[in-house]
Amino acid sequence: MTEWWFNSRTGEVEEGPQSLSLDRIGPFKSREEASRALEIISQRARDWAEEDQADWDDD
């Protein structure tokens, strides 16, 4: 199965790990998903922040 990566330095999608791990985000299941990497990680960060806040609110 092919893995796709987003290169945060160049802004390019890569098939398989081609660049330094420092510059890669992924892996993703498709080229389209990798092209949305920044959107996906931003949404995940918002979701985690909401979960953390809910945990604090429960105390």
N, CA, C and O atoms as a CHARMM CRD file, in Angstrom:
* protein
*
  236
    1    1 MET  N      0.84400  -1.18600   0.00000 PROA 1      0.00000
    2    1 MET  CA     0.00000   0.00000   0.00000 PROA 1      0.00000
    3    1 MET  C      0.88600   1.24500   0.00000 PROA 1      0.00000
    4    1 MET  O      1.81700   1.35400   0.79900 PROA 1      0.00000
    5    2 THR  N      0.60000   2.14700  -0.86900 PROA 2      0.00000
    6    2 THR  CA     1.37100   3.37800  -0.97300 PROA 2      0.00000
    7    2 THR  C      1.00300   4.32300   0.16000 PROA 2      0.00000
    8    2 THR  O     -0.17100   4.48700   0.49500 PROA 2      0.00000
    9    3 GLU  N      2.01100   4.93600   0.73900 PROA 3      0.00000
   10    3 GLU  CA     1.79800   5.97200   1.74200 PROA 3      0.00000
   11    3 GLU  C      2.15000   7.31600   1.12100 PROA 3      0.00000
   12    3 GLU  O      3.05900   7.41300   0.29700 PROA 3      0.00000
   13    4 TRP  N      1.42000   8.34800   1.52300 PROA 4      0.00000
   14    4 TRP  CA     1.62000   9.68900   1.01100 PROA 4      0.00000
   15    4 TRP  C      2.02800  10.59900   2.15800 PROA 4      0.00000
   16    4 TRP  O      1.55700  10.44600   3.28500 PROA 4      0.00000
   17    5 TRP  N      2.89400  11.53300   1.86500 PROA 5      0.00000
   18    5 TRP  CA     3.43500  12.44700   2.86200 PROA 5      0.00000
   19    5 TRP  C      3.30400  13.87500   2.36300 PROA 5      0.00000
   20    5 TRP  O      3.29100  14.12200   1.15700 PROA 5      0.00000
   21    6 PHE  N      3.20700  14.81400   3.29600 PROA 6      0.00000
   22    6 PHE  CA     3.21600  16.23300   2.96400 PROA 6      0.00000
   23    6 PHE  C      4.53800  16.80100   3.43300 PROA 6      0.00000
   24    6 PHE  O      4.90800  16.64300   4.59700 PROA 6      0.00000
   25    7 ASN  N      5.25200  17.46300   2.53700 PROA 7      0.00000
   26    7 ASN  CA     6.53000  18.08000   2.88100 PROA 7      0.00000
   27    7 ASN  C      6.23600  19.50900   3.33100 PROA 7      0.00000
   28    7 ASN  O      5.83900  20.35100   2.52500 PROA 7      0.00000
   29    8 SER  N      6.43100  19.77500   4.61700 PROA 8      0.00000
   30    8 SER  CA     6.09800  21.08700   5.16900 PROA 8      0.00000
   31    8 SER  C      7.07200  22.17400   4.73300 PROA 8      0.00000
   32    8 SER  O      6.75200  23.35800   4.82900 PROA 8      0.00000
   33    9 ARG  N      8.23400  21.80100   4.26400 PROA 9      0.00000
   34    9 ARG  CA     9.21300  22.78600   3.79100 PROA 9      0.00000
   35    9 ARG  C      8.88800  23.24700   2.37600 PROA 9      0.00000
   36    9 ARG  O      8.95700  24.43800   2.07100 PROA 9      0.00000
   37   10 THR  N      8.53100  22.29300   1.51300 PROA 10     0.00000
   38   10 THR  CA     8.26900  22.62900   0.11000 PROA 10     0.00000
   39   10 THR  C      6.78500  22.81500  -0.20000 PROA 10     0.00000
   40   10 THR  O      6.43400  23.43500  -1.20400 PROA 10     0.00000
   41   11 GLY  N      5.90600  22.27900   0.66200 PROA 11     0.00000
   42   11 GLY  CA     4.47900  22.33200   0.39200 PROA 11     0.00000
   43   11 GLY  C      4.01500  21.30500  -0.62600 PROA 11     0.00000
   44   11 GLY  O      2.88600  21.37200  -1.11300 PROA 11     0.00000
   45   12 GLU  N      4.88500  20.35400  -0.94900 PROA 12     0.00000
   46   12 GLU  CA     4.57800  19.33100  -1.95300 PROA 12     0.00000
   47   12 GLU  C      4.14000  18.02500  -1.29400 PROA 12     0.00000
   48   12 GLU  O      4.52900  17.71500  -0.16800 PROA 12     0.00000
   49   13 VAL  N      3.32300  17.27100  -2.02200 PROA 13     0.00000
   50   13 VAL  CA     2.92600  15.93100  -1.61000 PROA 13     0.00000
   51   13 VAL  C      3.93500  14.95300  -2.19600 PROA 13     0.00000
   52   13 VAL  O      4.33700  15.08200  -3.35200 PROA 13     0.00000
   53   14 GLU  N      4.34300  13.97200  -1.39000 PROA 14     0.00000
   54   14 GLU  CA     5.33800  12.98900  -1.82700 PROA 14     0.00000
   55   14 GLU  C      4.75200  11.58600  -1.73300 PROA 14     0.00000
   56   14 GLU  O      4.05300  11.26000  -0.77400 PROA 14     0.00000
   57   15 GLU  N      5.03800  10.76900  -2.72300 PROA 15     0.00000
   58   15 GLU  CA     4.65200   9.36300  -2.69200 PROA 15     0.00000
   59   15 GLU  C      5.77600   8.59800  -2.02900 PROA 15     0.00000
   60   15 GLU  O      6.87600   8.49000  -2.57200 PROA 15     0.00000
   61   16 GLY  N      5.49100   8.06500  -0.84200 PROA 16     0.00000
   62   16 GLY  CA     6.53700   7.41700  -0.06200 PROA 16     0.00000
   63   16 GLY  C      7.42200   8.46800   0.60100 PROA 16     0.00000
   64   16 GLY  O      7.44100   9.62500   0.18200 PROA 16     0.00000
   65   17 PRO  N      8.14800   8.06600   1.62900 PROA 17     0.00000
   66   17 PRO  CA     9.01000   9.01800   2.32300 PROA 17     0.00000
   67   17 PRO  C     10.23200   9.37200   1.47000 PROA 17     0.00000
   68   17 PRO  O     11.12600   8.54400   1.29200 PROA 17     0.00000
   69   18 GLN  N     10.27100  10.58600   0.94900 PROA 18     0.00000
   70   18 GLN  CA    11.35400  11.01900   0.08100 PROA 18     0.00000
   71   18 GLN  C     12.25700  12.06000   0.72900 PROA 18     0.00000
   72   18 GLN  O     13.42100  12.18900   0.35100 PROA 18     0.00000
   73   19 SER  N     11.74300  12.79100   1.68400 PROA 19     0.00000
   74   19 SER  CA    12.50400  13.87800   2.28600 PROA 19     0.00000
   75   19 SER  C     12.82400  13.54700   3.74100 PROA 19     0.00000
   76   19 SER  O     12.39100  12.52100   4.26600 PROA 19     0.00000
   77   20 LEU  N     13.57500  14.41600   4.37400 PROA 20     0.00000
   78   20 LEU  CA    13.93400  14.22800   5.77400 PROA 20     0.00000
   79   20 LEU  C     12.68000  14.17200   6.64100 PROA 20     0.00000
   80   20 LEU  O     11.70400  14.87200   6.37200 PROA 20     0.00000
   81   21 SER  N     12.70600  13.34700   7.67200 PROA 21     0.00000
   82   21 SER  CA    11.53400  13.21100   8.53100 PROA 21     0.00000
   83   21 SER  C     11.16100  14.53400   9.19000 PROA 21     0.00000
   84   21 SER  O      9.99100  14.75700   9.49900 PROA 21     0.00000
   85   22 LEU  N     12.11700  15.39900   9.40400 PROA 22     0.00000
   86   22 LEU  CA    11.86700  16.71400   9.99100 PROA 22     0.00000
   87   22 LEU  C     10.89600  17.53300   9.14200 PROA 22     0.00000
   88   22 LEU  O     10.14500  18.35400   9.66900 PROA 22     0.00000
   89   23 ASP  N     10.91200  17.31000   7.84400 PROA 23     0.00000
   90   23 ASP  CA    10.08700  18.08300   6.91400 PROA 23     0.00000
   91   23 ASP  C      8.79800  17.38800   6.50500 PROA 23     0.00000
   92   23 ASP  O      8.00600  17.96000   5.75500 PROA 23     0.00000
   93   24 ARG  N      8.56600  16.16000   6.98400 PROA 24     0.00000
   94   24 ARG  CA     7.41400  15.36500   6.52500 PROA 24     0.00000
   95   24 ARG  C      6.30000  15.32600   7.55500 PROA 24     0.00000
   96   24 ARG  O      6.54300  15.27500   8.76100 PROA 24     0.00000
   97   25 ILE  N      5.06800  15.35200   7.05000 PROA 25     0.00000
   98   25 ILE  CA     3.87800  15.10300   7.85900 PROA 25     0.00000
   99   25 ILE  C      3.17800  13.90900   7.22400 PROA 25     0.00000
  100   25 ILE  O      2.93700  13.88900   6.01700 PROA 25     0.00000
  101   26 GLY  N      2.85600  12.92100   8.04200 PROA 26     0.00000
  102   26 GLY  CA     2.17900  11.74500   7.51200 PROA 26     0.00000
  103   26 GLY  C      2.61600  10.49900   8.23900 PROA 26     0.00000
  104   26 GLY  O      3.27200  10.57900   9.27700 PROA 26     0.00000
  105   27 PRO  N      2.26900   9.37600   7.71800 PROA 27     0.00000
  106   27 PRO  CA     1.74800   9.13100   6.37600 PROA 27     0.00000
  107   27 PRO  C      0.23400   9.31300   6.30000 PROA 27     0.00000
  108   27 PRO  O     -0.47400   9.28500   7.30600 PROA 27     0.00000
  109   28 PHE  N     -0.22800   9.49900   5.07700 PROA 28     0.00000
  110   28 PHE  CA    -1.63800   9.59200   4.76700 PROA 28     0.00000
  111   28 PHE  C     -1.98400   8.47400   3.78300 PROA 28     0.00000
  112   28 PHE  O     -1.10700   7.92400   3.11600 PROA 28     0.00000
  113   29 LYS  N     -3.26900   8.14900   3.70400 PROA 29     0.00000
  114   29 LYS  CA    -3.71400   7.03900   2.85700 PROA 29     0.00000
  115   29 LYS  C     -3.84900   7.40700   1.38900 PROA 29     0.00000
  116   29 LYS  O     -3.85400   6.52900   0.52600 PROA 29     0.00000
  117   30 SER  N     -3.95800   8.70500   1.09800 PROA 30     0.00000
  118   30 SER  CA    -4.13900   9.11900  -0.29600 PROA 30     0.00000
  119   30 SER  C     -3.40800  10.43200  -0.56300 PROA 30     0.00000
  120   30 SER  O     -3.05100  11.16400   0.36100 PROA 30     0.00000
  121   31 ARG  N     -3.19800  10.70600  -1.83200 PROA 31     0.00000
  122   31 ARG  CA    -2.57700  11.97500  -2.23900 PROA 31     0.00000
  123   31 ARG  C     -3.45600  13.14700  -1.79600 PROA 31     0.00000
  124   31 ARG  O     -2.95500  14.15900  -1.30500 PROA 31     0.00000
  125   32 GLU  N     -4.75900  13.00100  -1.97500 PROA 32     0.00000
  126   32 GLU  CA    -5.69900  14.07600  -1.61800 PROA 32     0.00000
  127   32 GLU  C     -5.63800  14.37200  -0.12400 PROA 32     0.00000
  128   32 GLU  O     -5.62100  15.53300   0.28300 PROA 32     0.00000
  129   33 GLU  N     -5.60600  13.31800   0.69400 PROA 33     0.00000
  130   33 GLU  CA    -5.52700  13.50900   2.13500 PROA 33     0.00000
  131   33 GLU  C     -4.21300  14.19800   2.51400 PROA 33     0.00000
  132   33 GLU  O     -4.20600  15.09100   3.36200 PROA 33     0.00000
  133   34 ALA  N     -3.11800  13.79600   1.90200 PROA 34     0.00000
  134   34 ALA  CA    -1.82100  14.42100   2.18500 PROA 34     0.00000
  135   34 ALA  C     -1.82300  15.88600   1.77400 PROA 34     0.00000
  136   34 ALA  O     -1.19400  16.71600   2.43200 PROA 34     0.00000
  137   35 SER  N     -2.52000  16.21000   0.69900 PROA 35     0.00000
  138   35 SER  CA    -2.56700  17.60600   0.25400 PROA 35     0.00000
  139   35 SER  C     -3.32900  18.48300   1.23500 PROA 35     0.00000
  140   35 SER  O     -3.17900  19.70500   1.21900 PROA 35     0.00000
  141   36 ARG  N     -4.14700  17.87000   2.09000 PROA 36     0.00000
  142   36 ARG  CA    -4.90600  18.59500   3.11200 PROA 36     0.00000
  143   36 ARG  C     -4.25700  18.46600   4.48400 PROA 36     0.00000
  144   36 ARG  O     -4.91900  18.69800   5.49700 PROA 36     0.00000
  145   37 ALA  N     -2.99500  18.10800   4.54000 PROA 37     0.00000
  146   37 ALA  CA    -2.31400  17.81800   5.80100 PROA 37     0.00000
  147   37 ALA  C     -2.42700  18.95700   6.80700 PROA 37     0.00000
  148   37 ALA  O     -2.74100  18.71500   7.97200 PROA 37     0.00000
  149   38 LEU  N     -2.18100  20.17100   6.38700 PROA 38     0.00000
  150   38 LEU  CA    -2.22000  21.29300   7.32900 PROA 38     0.00000
  151   38 LEU  C     -3.62400  21.50000   7.88800 PROA 38     0.00000
  152   38 LEU  O     -3.78600  21.80300   9.07100 PROA 38     0.00000
  153   39 GLU  N     -4.63300  21.33800   7.04500 PROA 39     0.00000
  154   39 GLU  CA    -6.02100  21.43900   7.49700 PROA 39     0.00000
  155   39 GLU  C     -6.34400  20.31600   8.48700 PROA 39     0.00000
  156   39 GLU  O     -6.99000  20.54900   9.50900 PROA 39     0.00000
  157   40 ILE  N     -5.89600  19.11400   8.18200 PROA 40     0.00000
  158   40 ILE  CA    -6.17200  17.95600   9.02800 PROA 40     0.00000
  159   40 ILE  C     -5.51400  18.10800  10.38700 PROA 40     0.00000
  160   40 ILE  O     -6.15400  17.86300  11.40900 PROA 40     0.00000
  161   41 ILE  N     -4.24200  18.51000  10.42100 PROA 41     0.00000
  162   41 ILE  CA    -3.57900  18.61900  11.72900 PROA 41     0.00000
  163   41 ILE  C     -4.12200  19.80500  12.52800 PROA 41     0.00000
  164   41 ILE  O     -4.12700  19.76200  13.75800 PROA 41     0.00000
  165   42 SER  N     -4.57200  20.84700  11.86200 PROA 42     0.00000
  166   42 SER  CA    -5.20000  21.96300  12.57300 PROA 42     0.00000
  167   42 SER  C     -6.49900  21.51900  13.22500 PROA 42     0.00000
  168   42 SER  O     -6.77900  21.87200  14.37000 PROA 42     0.00000
  169   43 GLN  N     -7.29200  20.74400  12.49400 PROA 43     0.00000
  170   43 GLN  CA    -8.54800  20.24800  13.05700 PROA 43     0.00000
  171   43 GLN  C     -8.28800  19.30000  14.22000 PROA 43     0.00000
  172   43 GLN  O     -8.98300  19.36200  15.23400 PROA 43     0.00000
  173   44 ARG  N     -7.30400  18.43100  14.08600 PROA 44     0.00000
  174   44 ARG  CA    -6.96900  17.51500  15.18300 PROA 44     0.00000
  175   44 ARG  C     -6.52800  18.28800  16.41400 PROA 44     0.00000
  176   44 ARG  O     -6.89400  17.92400  17.53100 PROA 44     0.00000
  177   45 ALA  N     -5.75200  19.34100  16.23200 PROA 45     0.00000
  178   45 ALA  CA    -5.29900  20.15800  17.36300 PROA 45     0.00000
  179   45 ALA  C     -6.49100  20.81600  18.05800 PROA 45     0.00000
  180   45 ALA  O     -6.54600  20.85600  19.28700 PROA 45     0.00000
  181   46 ARG  N     -7.44600  21.33400  17.27700 PROA 46     0.00000
  182   46 ARG  CA    -8.65100  21.93100  17.87000 PROA 46     0.00000
  183   46 ARG  C     -9.44400  20.88600  18.64500 PROA 46     0.00000
  184   46 ARG  O     -9.91700  21.15400  19.74900 PROA 46     0.00000
  185   47 ASP  N     -9.59200  19.68800  18.06300 PROA 47     0.00000
  186   47 ASP  CA   -10.32600  18.61600  18.73900 PROA 47     0.00000
  187   47 ASP  C     -9.66100  18.23400  20.05300 PROA 47     0.00000
  188   47 ASP  O    -10.33600  18.06500  21.06800 PROA 47     0.00000
  189   48 TRP  N     -8.33400  18.09600  20.03700 PROA 48     0.00000
  190   48 TRP  CA    -7.61200  17.73800  21.26100 PROA 48     0.00000
  191   48 TRP  C     -7.73000  18.83500  22.31500 PROA 48     0.00000
  192   48 TRP  O     -7.87400  18.54000  23.50200 PROA 48     0.00000
  193   49 ALA  N     -7.67000  20.08700  21.89600 PROA 49     0.00000
  194   49 ALA  CA    -7.80200  21.20200  22.83600 PROA 49     0.00000
  195   49 ALA  C     -9.18200  21.18400  23.48900 PROA 49     0.00000
  196   49 ALA  O     -9.30800  21.42500  24.69000 PROA 49     0.00000
  197   50 GLU  N    -10.20900  20.89900  22.70300 PROA 50     0.00000
  198   50 GLU  CA   -11.56300  20.81000  23.25000 PROA 50     0.00000
  199   50 GLU  C    -11.67700  19.65300  24.24400 PROA 50     0.00000
  200   50 GLU  O    -12.30700  19.79400  25.29200 PROA 50     0.00000
  201   51 GLU  N    -11.06800  18.50900  23.91600 PROA 51     0.00000
  202   51 GLU  CA   -11.08300  17.36600  24.82700 PROA 51     0.00000
  203   51 GLU  C    -10.35700  17.70600  26.12000 PROA 51     0.00000
  204   51 GLU  O    -10.84200  17.39200  27.20700 PROA 51     0.00000
  205   52 ASP  N     -9.19700  18.34500  26.00800 PROA 52     0.00000
  206   52 ASP  CA    -8.45100  18.73300  27.20100 PROA 52     0.00000
  207   52 ASP  C     -9.25300  19.69700  28.05900 PROA 52     0.00000
  208   52 ASP  O     -9.28500  19.56500  29.28300 PROA 52     0.00000
  209   53 GLN  N     -9.90100  20.66700  27.42300 PROA 53     0.00000
  210   53 GLN  CA   -10.70500  21.63400  28.17000 PROA 53     0.00000
  211   53 GLN  C    -11.86000  20.93500  28.87800 PROA 53     0.00000
  212   53 GLN  O    -12.17900  21.25600  30.02300 PROA 53     0.00000
  213   54 ALA  N    -12.48500  19.98100  28.19500 PROA 54     0.00000
  214   54 ALA  CA   -13.58500  19.23300  28.80800 PROA 54     0.00000
  215   54 ALA  C    -13.08600  18.44800  30.01600 PROA 54     0.00000
  216   54 ALA  O    -13.79100  18.35600  31.02100 PROA 54     0.00000
  217   55 ASP  N    -11.88400  17.88200  29.93600 PROA 55     0.00000
  218   55 ASP  CA   -11.32000  17.16800  31.07900 PROA 55     0.00000
  219   55 ASP  C    -11.11000  18.10600  32.25600 PROA 55     0.00000
  220   55 ASP  O    -11.39500  17.74400  33.39700 PROA 55     0.00000
  221   56 TRP  N    -10.61300  19.30900  31.98800 PROA 56     0.00000
  222   56 TRP  CA   -10.39800  20.28700  33.06700 PROA 56     0.00000
  223   56 TRP  C    -11.70900  20.78000  33.64500 PROA 56     0.00000
  224   56 TRP  O    -11.80300  21.03300  34.84600 PROA 56     0.00000
  225   57 ASP  N    -12.73100  20.92100  32.79700 PROA 57     0.00000
  226   57 ASP  CA   -14.02400  21.39100  33.23500 PROA 57     0.00000
  227   57 ASP  C    -14.70600  20.36300  34.13900 PROA 57     0.00000
  228   57 ASP  O    -15.53500  20.72900  34.97200 PROA 57     0.00000
  229   58 ASP  N    -14.36800  19.08800  33.98200 PROA 58     0.00000
  230   58 ASP  CA   -14.97000  18.02600  34.78900 PROA 58     0.00000
  231   58 ASP  C    -14.45300  18.03200  36.22400 PROA 58     0.00000
  232   58 ASP  O    -15.09500  17.47700  37.11600 PROA 58     0.00000
  233   59 ASP  N    -13.31400  18.64500  36.45000 PROA 59     0.00000
  234   59 ASP  CA   -12.70700  18.64300  37.80600 PROA 59     0.00000
  235   59 ASP  C    -13.37400  19.61300  38.74200 PROA 59     0.00000
  236   59 ASP  O    -12.97800  19.72200  39.90300 PROA 59     0.00000
